């Protein structure tokens, strides 16, 4: 398989994983195979170097996730990792060898390098810093190269080419999570009320749209429906939008790509963030109309109002449980909830366990989606 074929396979897998977390390990395994590494890691965080908080940390080796290593790295090694300030100062998308982020002395004495990275298999790996959405930082790192010869130019070039797509994956995943649509299928997304969803066929014509998107298109506030095709109000923005559509719906044999843009509104309200990405279909369709691209319209100024009393009454929770449920849905961690309430982290986890038992859910993502479904949006 050529490098280009491997690259396009990775992109196709990435597009599928934007709607389904369970597919990321497959994507990660494809990256390992194509780049010749023992594994790779993805971390999304925010805050200054001396007080960084990780929102997501995933360590994968050939498609298998190592959650025990993730927890150990974040709790034991990351807080004293000497290379973090240097990493945070790197230019966007510059690939560097991890060992080069430590001084000669630190390579001898650093616990993070000599214990943590050795256990992960990343002492000879490379990494890059990416500017993420809403001020967050994306760290993407690979493990050690499989071959004894070290890193080859072709390997590094492939990694470099993947960086903008890794950033786009995180950007769209954040939009999906914020919309409470984690794990949603294409059909499920049409029932979502917190984000505009438009499905396009291979020619860019609208196949279906949810109520929120229809409302936005009907008012023509920056984006409208012109005879079944999407039209942007401003000519310059229309050209950029058409580039996104061309990337997601290439007319030639080129690989499809995902992209995003900010779209000004004629009403003077905060701009939309528009994500356009391809939809992979494995079966032969014999030319039938099908969904080939997905457009997500995110409105930054549209916030949820979650009433703990309503959550308690609707879900049959105690006041303490409902407040914990609301804070989890708003993105707070167990540690933050414990600090805000004066309770121990064990107590907060007990409340979460009780909530899960009452609602019959096993994943925190399912709880968040349930709570957000009862929120009022304006």
ZADREN-950448 format. One record per residue (C-alpha): x, y, z; residue in one letter. Coordinates in nm, 3 decimals, decimal comma. Each point is the difference from the previous one (the first is absolute). Layout:
N
<<X; Y; Z>; 'A'>
...
This chain:
378
<<0,000; 0,000; 0,000>; 'X'>
<<0,135; 0,343; -0,095>; 'X'>
<<0,037; 0,283; 0,250>; 'X'>
<<-0,284; 0,184; -0,174>; 'X'>
<<-0,234; -0,300; 0,029>; 'X'>
<<0,087; -0,035; 0,369>; 'X'>
<<-0,059; 0,371; 0,053>; 'X'>
<<-0,345; -0,014; -0,160>; 'X'>
<<-0,095; -0,307; 0,205>; 'X'>
<<0,091; 0,189; 0,316>; 'X'>
<<-0,206; 0,302; -0,107>; 'X'>
<<-0,303; -0,214; -0,075>; 'X'>
<<0,029; -0,163; 0,340>; 'X'>
<<0,039; 0,342; 0,166>; 'X'>
<<-0,321; 0,126; -0,161>; 'X'>
<<-0,190; -0,302; 0,132>; 'X'>
<<0,148; 0,044; 0,349>; 'X'>
<<-0,131; 0,357; 0,029>; 'X'>
<<-0,345; -0,147; 0,066>; 'X'>
<<0,107; -0,315; 0,183>; 'X'>
<<0,269; -0,007; 0,270>; 'X'>
<<0,018; -0,378; -0,030>; 'X'>
<<0,162; 0,040; -0,343>; 'X'>
<<0,296; 0,210; 0,118>; 'X'>
<<0,207; -0,306; 0,105>; 'X'>
<<-0,033; -0,131; -0,358>; 'X'>
<<0,120; 0,336; -0,132>; 'X'>
<<0,287; -0,004; 0,249>; 'X'>
<<0,103; -0,348; -0,116>; 'X'>
<<0,004; 0,116; -0,363>; 'X'>
<<0,224; 0,290; 0,100>; 'X'>
<<0,239; -0,234; 0,182>; 'X'>
<<0,019; -0,231; -0,302>; 'X'>
<<0,050; 0,279; -0,254>; 'X'>
<<0,249; 0,199; 0,208>; 'X'>
<<0,190; -0,300; 0,133>; 'X'>
<<-0,043; 0,074; 0,372>; 'X'>
<<-0,075; -0,211; 0,306>; 'X'>
<<-0,292; 0,225; 0,094>; 'X'>
<<-0,127; 0,357; 0,021>; 'X'>
<<-0,163; 0,231; 0,250>; 'X'>
<<-0,248; 0,287; -0,020>; 'X'>
<<-0,044; 0,254; 0,281>; 'X'>
<<-0,234; 0,302; 0,004>; 'X'>
<<0,059; 0,252; 0,278>; 'X'>
<<-0,036; 0,362; 0,096>; 'X'>
<<0,159; 0,247; 0,240>; 'X'>
<<0,351; 0,139; 0,056>; 'X'>
<<0,298; -0,237; 0,011>; 'X'>
<<0,010; 0,002; 0,379>; 'X'>
<<-0,372; -0,082; 0,038>; 'X'>
<<-0,101; -0,202; -0,303>; 'X'>
<<-0,318; -0,206; 0,019>; 'X'>
<<-0,043; -0,293; -0,237>; 'X'>
<<-0,352; -0,047; -0,138>; 'X'>
<<0,094; -0,313; -0,192>; 'X'>
<<0,303; -0,226; 0,006>; 'X'>
<<0,025; -0,314; -0,210>; 'X'>
<<0,299; -0,235; -0,030>; 'X'>
<<-0,034; -0,268; -0,268>; 'X'>
<<0,224; -0,277; -0,126>; 'X'>
<<-0,102; -0,171; -0,322>; 'X'>
<<-0,368; 0,073; 0,064>; 'X'>
<<-0,010; -0,090; 0,369>; 'X'>
<<-0,061; 0,272; 0,257>; 'X'>
<<0,210; -0,003; 0,320>; 'X'>
<<-0,212; 0,179; 0,255>; 'X'>
<<0,219; -0,108; 0,290>; 'X'>
<<0,299; 0,171; -0,162>; 'X'>
<<-0,212; 0,311; -0,066>; 'X'>
<<-0,098; 0,031; 0,364>; 'X'>
<<0,354; -0,064; 0,120>; 'X'>
<<0,149; 0,252; -0,244>; 'X'>
<<-0,244; 0,276; 0,096>; 'X'>
<<0,022; -0,063; 0,375>; 'X'>
<<0,368; -0,092; 0,047>; 'X'>
<<0,212; 0,130; -0,286>; 'X'>
<<-0,172; 0,291; -0,171>; 'X'>
<<-0,012; 0,236; 0,305>; 'X'>
<<0,383; 0,004; 0,019>; 'X'>
<<0,076; -0,047; -0,369>; 'X'>
<<0,285; 0,241; -0,073>; 'X'>
<<-0,070; 0,027; -0,373>; 'X'>
<<-0,354; 0,142; 0,027>; 'X'>
<<0,094; 0,373; 0,001>; 'X'>
<<0,227; -0,052; -0,302>; 'X'>
<<-0,267; -0,198; -0,179>; 'X'>
<<-0,259; 0,272; 0,058>; 'X'>
<<0,234; 0,253; -0,164>; 'X'>
<<0,042; -0,202; -0,320>; 'X'>
<<-0,134; 0,149; -0,325>; 'X'>
<<-0,328; -0,149; -0,115>; 'X'>
<<0,039; -0,327; -0,196>; 'X'>
<<0,378; -0,031; 0,043>; 'X'>
<<0,105; -0,362; 0,046>; 'X'>
<<0,282; -0,050; 0,250>; 'X'>
<<0,173; -0,298; 0,153>; 'X'>
<<-0,122; -0,045; 0,354>; 'X'>
<<0,354; -0,046; 0,131>; 'X'>
<<0,093; 0,343; -0,138>; 'X'>
<<-0,246; 0,165; 0,241>; 'X'>
<<0,217; -0,103; 0,296>; 'X'>
<<0,344; 0,133; 0,095>; 'X'>
<<0,298; -0,234; 0,009>; 'X'>
<<-0,023; -0,010; 0,378>; 'X'>
<<-0,375; -0,064; -0,002>; 'X'>
<<0,048; -0,295; -0,234>; 'X'>
<<0,194; -0,158; 0,286>; 'X'>
<<-0,217; 0,109; 0,292>; 'X'>
<<-0,356; 0,061; -0,125>; 'X'>
<<-0,250; -0,245; 0,145>; 'X'>
<<-0,249; 0,079; -0,276>; 'X'>
<<0,254; -0,085; -0,270>; 'X'>
<<0,181; -0,291; 0,162>; 'X'>
<<-0,300; -0,173; 0,159>; 'X'>
<<-0,321; 0,128; -0,159>; 'X'>
<<0,107; 0,017; -0,364>; 'X'>
<<0,193; -0,325; 0,030>; 'X'>
<<-0,317; -0,176; 0,116>; 'X'>
<<-0,205; 0,157; -0,277>; 'X'>
<<0,266; -0,072; -0,261>; 'X'>
<<0,051; 0,362; -0,099>; 'X'>
<<0,356; 0,098; 0,089>; 'X'>
<<0,095; 0,007; -0,369>; 'X'>
<<-0,337; 0,126; -0,118>; 'X'>
<<-0,097; 0,331; -0,157>; 'X'>
<<-0,278; 0,244; 0,081>; 'X'>
<<-0,166; 0,320; -0,115>; 'X'>
<<-0,203; 0,276; 0,163>; 'X'>
<<-0,318; 0,116; -0,175>; 'X'>
<<-0,208; 0,306; 0,079>; 'X'>
<<-0,343; -0,137; 0,078>; 'X'>
<<-0,345; 0,160; 0,006>; 'X'>
<<-0,105; 0,234; 0,282>; 'X'>
<<0,358; 0,050; 0,116>; 'X'>
<<0,077; -0,364; 0,076>; 'X'>
<<0,324; -0,176; -0,090>; 'X'>
<<0,023; -0,329; -0,187>; 'X'>
<<0,303; -0,221; 0,054>; 'X'>
<<0,049; -0,284; -0,244>; 'X'>
<<0,292; -0,233; 0,062>; 'X'>
<<0,125; -0,323; -0,152>; 'X'>
<<0,179; -0,280; 0,172>; 'X'>
<<0,344; -0,131; -0,093>; 'X'>
<<0,064; -0,093; -0,365>; 'X'>
<<-0,028; -0,372; -0,070>; 'X'>
<<0,308; -0,018; -0,221>; 'X'>
<<0,349; 0,009; 0,139>; 'X'>
<<0,103; 0,269; -0,249>; 'X'>
<<-0,203; 0,266; 0,177>; 'X'>
<<-0,218; 0,258; -0,166>; 'X'>
<<-0,009; 0,023; -0,377>; 'X'>
<<-0,094; 0,312; -0,197>; 'X'>
<<-0,307; -0,171; -0,147>; 'X'>
<<-0,131; -0,088; 0,347>; 'X'>
<<0,034; 0,356; 0,126>; 'X'>
<<-0,162; 0,135; -0,318>; 'X'>
<<-0,302; -0,225; 0,050>; 'X'>
<<-0,034; 0,115; 0,361>; 'X'>
<<0,028; 0,364; -0,109>; 'X'>
<<-0,279; -0,054; -0,251>; 'X'>
<<-0,226; -0,146; 0,268>; 'X'>
<<0,028; 0,294; 0,242>; 'X'>
<<-0,275; 0,225; -0,146>; 'X'>
<<-0,235; -0,299; -0,013>; 'X'>
<<0,072; -0,090; 0,364>; 'X'>
<<-0,085; 0,360; 0,093>; 'X'>
<<-0,322; -0,015; -0,204>; 'X'>
<<-0,095; -0,329; 0,166>; 'X'>
<<0,028; 0,162; 0,345>; 'X'>
<<-0,188; 0,310; -0,118>; 'X'>
<<-0,297; -0,201; -0,127>; 'X'>
<<0,004; -0,236; 0,299>; 'X'>
<<-0,032; 0,302; 0,229>; 'X'>
<<-0,301; 0,119; -0,201>; 'X'>
<<-0,161; -0,344; 0,022>; 'X'>
<<0,060; -0,024; 0,376>; 'X'>
<<-0,128; 0,355; 0,059>; 'X'>
<<-0,316; -0,090; -0,191>; 'X'>
<<-0,058; -0,304; 0,221>; 'X'>
<<0,026; -0,221; -0,309>; 'X'>
<<0,272; -0,242; 0,112>; 'X'>
<<-0,062; -0,336; -0,162>; 'X'>
<<-0,279; 0,135; -0,218>; 'X'>
<<-0,059; -0,152; -0,343>; 'X'>
<<-0,073; 0,208; -0,308>; 'X'>
<<-0,371; -0,053; 0,064>; 'X'>
<<0,032; 0,083; 0,372>; 'X'>
<<0,170; 0,330; -0,080>; 'X'>
<<-0,313; 0,121; -0,176>; 'X'>
<<-0,181; -0,011; 0,336>; 'X'>
<<0,258; 0,222; 0,166>; 'X'>
<<-0,126; 0,347; 0,098>; 'X'>
<<0,328; 0,162; 0,102>; 'X'>
<<0,187; -0,001; -0,328>; 'X'>
<<-0,108; 0,051; -0,361>; 'X'>
<<0,039; -0,321; -0,200>; 'X'>
<<-0,017; -0,014; -0,381>; 'X'>
<<0,060; -0,312; -0,207>; 'X'>
<<0,119; 0,043; -0,360>; 'X'>
<<0,013; -0,242; -0,291>; 'X'>
<<0,303; -0,049; -0,225>; 'X'>
<<-0,096; 0,303; -0,211>; 'X'>
<<-0,031; 0,227; 0,304>; 'X'>
<<-0,380; 0,007; 0,001>; 'X'>
<<-0,189; -0,010; 0,330>; 'X'>
<<-0,129; -0,347; 0,083>; 'X'>
<<-0,132; 0,080; 0,347>; 'X'>
<<0,034; 0,262; 0,274>; 'X'>
<<-0,107; 0,008; 0,362>; 'X'>
<<-0,239; 0,259; 0,146>; 'X'>
<<0,279; 0,228; 0,124>; 'X'>
<<0,166; 0,011; -0,342>; 'X'>
<<-0,332; 0,060; -0,175>; 'X'>
<<-0,068; 0,292; 0,232>; 'X'>
<<0,338; 0,153; -0,080>; 'X'>
<<-0,038; -0,054; -0,376>; 'X'>
<<-0,353; 0,137; -0,001>; 'X'>
<<0,115; 0,327; 0,156>; 'X'>
<<0,301; 0,020; -0,235>; 'X'>
<<0,220; 0,136; 0,277>; 'X'>
<<0,334; -0,051; -0,175>; 'X'>
<<-0,096; -0,337; -0,152>; 'X'>
<<-0,303; -0,088; -0,213>; 'X'>
<<-0,155; -0,267; -0,219>; 'X'>
<<0,003; 0,095; -0,369>; 'X'>
<<-0,187; -0,261; -0,205>; 'X'>
<<0,130; -0,285; 0,213>; 'X'>
<<0,359; 0,122; 0,032>; 'X'>
<<0,165; 0,192; 0,280>; 'X'>
<<0,083; 0,361; -0,067>; 'X'>
<<0,211; 0,238; 0,211>; 'X'>
<<-0,100; 0,366; 0,016>; 'X'>
<<0,345; 0,159; -0,045>; 'X'>
<<0,178; -0,070; -0,334>; 'X'>
<<0,345; -0,045; 0,157>; 'X'>
<<-0,142; -0,241; 0,257>; 'X'>
<<-0,188; -0,184; -0,276>; 'X'>
<<0,331; -0,071; -0,174>; 'X'>
<<0,148; -0,138; 0,322>; 'X'>
<<-0,312; -0,209; 0,064>; 'X'>
<<0,015; -0,144; -0,351>; 'X'>
<<0,361; -0,102; 0,067>; 'X'>
<<-0,119; -0,191; 0,308>; 'X'>
<<-0,269; -0,173; -0,208>; 'X'>
<<0,254; -0,088; -0,269>; 'X'>
<<0,228; -0,151; 0,263>; 'X'>
<<-0,280; -0,209; 0,150>; 'X'>
<<-0,148; -0,092; -0,341>; 'X'>
<<0,295; -0,025; -0,241>; 'X'>
<<-0,100; -0,053; -0,364>; 'X'>
<<0,323; -0,183; -0,082>; 'X'>
<<0,156; -0,299; 0,168>; 'X'>
<<0,164; 0,218; 0,265>; 'X'>
<<-0,060; -0,087; 0,364>; 'X'>
<<-0,279; 0,188; 0,176>; 'X'>
<<0,095; 0,235; 0,284>; 'X'>
<<-0,184; 0,177; 0,280>; 'X'>
<<0,018; 0,375; 0,065>; 'X'>
<<-0,146; 0,285; 0,203>; 'X'>
<<-0,062; 0,371; -0,031>; 'X'>
<<-0,153; 0,286; 0,195>; 'X'>
<<-0,304; 0,154; -0,167>; 'X'>
<<-0,118; 0,351; 0,077>; 'X'>
<<-0,373; 0,053; 0,051>; 'X'>
<<-0,205; 0,279; -0,151>; 'X'>
<<-0,189; 0,045; 0,328>; 'X'>
<<0,312; 0,118; 0,184>; 'X'>
<<-0,011; -0,299; 0,237>; 'X'>
<<0,316; -0,196; 0,076>; 'X'>
<<0,134; -0,184; -0,309>; 'X'>
<<-0,076; -0,362; -0,076>; 'X'>
<<0,272; -0,262; -0,004>; 'X'>
<<-0,066; -0,228; -0,297>; 'X'>
<<0,156; -0,347; -0,025>; 'X'>
<<-0,019; -0,187; -0,332>; 'X'>
<<0,116; -0,360; -0,025>; 'X'>
<<-0,041; -0,307; -0,222>; 'X'>
<<-0,213; -0,298; 0,095>; 'X'>
<<0,143; -0,341; -0,085>; 'X'>
<<-0,229; -0,267; -0,142>; 'X'>
<<0,146; -0,346; -0,048>; 'X'>
<<-0,274; -0,168; -0,201>; 'X'>
<<-0,061; 0,047; -0,373>; 'X'>
<<-0,292; 0,239; -0,056>; 'X'>
<<-0,052; -0,039; -0,378>; 'X'>
<<-0,026; 0,378; -0,035>; 'X'>
<<-0,283; 0,044; 0,251>; 'X'>
<<-0,026; 0,329; 0,186>; 'X'>
<<0,179; -0,037; 0,329>; 'X'>
<<0,159; 0,215; 0,266>; 'X'>
<<0,355; 0,079; -0,111>; 'X'>
<<0,083; 0,301; 0,220>; 'X'>
<<-0,108; 0,138; 0,335>; 'X'>
<<-0,024; 0,367; 0,094>; 'X'>
<<-0,010; 0,094; 0,368>; 'X'>
<<-0,092; 0,358; 0,094>; 'X'>
<<0,110; 0,096; 0,351>; 'X'>
<<-0,124; 0,322; 0,161>; 'X'>
<<0,250; 0,115; 0,267>; 'X'>
<<-0,245; 0,250; 0,147>; 'X'>
<<-0,271; -0,258; 0,057>; 'X'>
<<0,035; -0,138; 0,352>; 'X'>
<<-0,187; -0,256; 0,204>; 'X'>
<<-0,182; 0,072; 0,323>; 'X'>
<<-0,015; -0,308; 0,217>; 'X'>
<<-0,239; 0,015; 0,296>; 'X'>
<<0,109; -0,242; 0,277>; 'X'>
<<-0,358; -0,003; 0,132>; 'X'>
<<-0,133; -0,113; -0,337>; 'X'>
<<0,271; -0,265; -0,024>; 'X'>
<<-0,085; -0,129; 0,348>; 'X'>
<<-0,374; -0,012; -0,072>; 'X'>
<<0,028; -0,154; -0,346>; 'X'>
<<0,268; -0,258; 0,075>; 'X'>
<<-0,102; -0,079; 0,358>; 'X'>
<<0,326; 0,116; 0,155>; 'X'>
<<0,076; 0,150; 0,339>; 'X'>
<<0,099; 0,370; 0,010>; 'X'>
<<0,367; -0,095; 0,050>; 'X'>
<<-0,010; -0,251; -0,284>; 'X'>
<<-0,169; 0,242; -0,240>; 'X'>
<<0,259; 0,271; 0,070>; 'X'>
<<0,283; -0,247; -0,066>; 'X'>
<<-0,172; -0,108; -0,323>; 'X'>
<<-0,030; 0,362; -0,116>; 'X'>
<<0,363; 0,081; 0,075>; 'X'>
<<0,121; -0,313; -0,182>; 'X'>
<<-0,210; 0,102; -0,301>; 'X'>
<<0,163; 0,344; 0,014>; 'X'>
<<0,343; -0,160; -0,026>; 'X'>
<<0,122; 0,016; 0,361>; 'X'>
<<0,228; -0,273; 0,130>; 'X'>
<<-0,053; -0,206; 0,314>; 'X'>
<<0,279; 0,196; 0,169>; 'X'>
<<-0,161; 0,335; -0,090>; 'X'>
<<-0,343; -0,114; 0,123>; 'X'>
<<0,150; -0,120; 0,328>; 'X'>
<<0,176; 0,335; 0,051>; 'X'>
<<-0,317; 0,196; -0,079>; 'X'>
<<-0,218; -0,201; 0,241>; 'X'>
<<0,249; -0,066; 0,279>; 'X'>
<<-0,053; -0,375; -0,042>; 'X'>
<<0,262; -0,264; -0,066>; 'X'>
<<0,065; -0,133; -0,350>; 'X'>
<<-0,119; -0,340; 0,126>; 'X'>
<<-0,336; 0,153; 0,092>; 'X'>
<<-0,036; 0,157; -0,342>; 'X'>
<<0,081; -0,333; -0,166>; 'X'>
<<-0,260; -0,166; 0,225>; 'X'>
<<-0,263; 0,248; -0,120>; 'X'>
<<0,099; -0,074; -0,361>; 'X'>
<<-0,033; -0,371; 0,067>; 'X'>
<<-0,347; 0,050; 0,148>; 'X'>
<<-0,107; 0,215; -0,295>; 'X'>
<<0,123; -0,264; -0,245>; 'X'>
<<-0,185; -0,272; 0,187>; 'X'>
<<-0,325; 0,198; 0,000>; 'X'>
<<0,023; 0,090; -0,368>; 'X'>
<<0,138; -0,332; -0,124>; 'X'>
<<0,301; 0,157; -0,171>; 'X'>
<<0,356; -0,126; 0,018>; 'X'>
<<0,192; 0,279; -0,175>; 'X'>
<<0,041; 0,359; 0,114>; 'X'>
<<-0,056; 0,111; -0,359>; 'X'>
<<-0,349; -0,155; 0,011>; 'X'>
<<-0,077; 0,188; 0,321>; 'X'>
<<0,117; 0,329; -0,153>; 'X'>
<<-0,217; -0,055; -0,306>; 'X'>
<<-0,302; -0,081; 0,221>; 'X'>
<<0,041; 0,314; 0,211>; 'X'>
<<0,060; 0,224; -0,301>; 'X'>
<<-0,315; -0,135; -0,164>; 'X'>
<<-0,197; 0,164; 0,284>; 'X'>
<<0,182; 0,334; -0,023>; 'X'>
<<-0,158; 0,313; -0,143>; 'X'>
<<0,192; 0,165; -0,282>; 'X'>
<<-0,013; 0,361; -0,103>; 'X'>
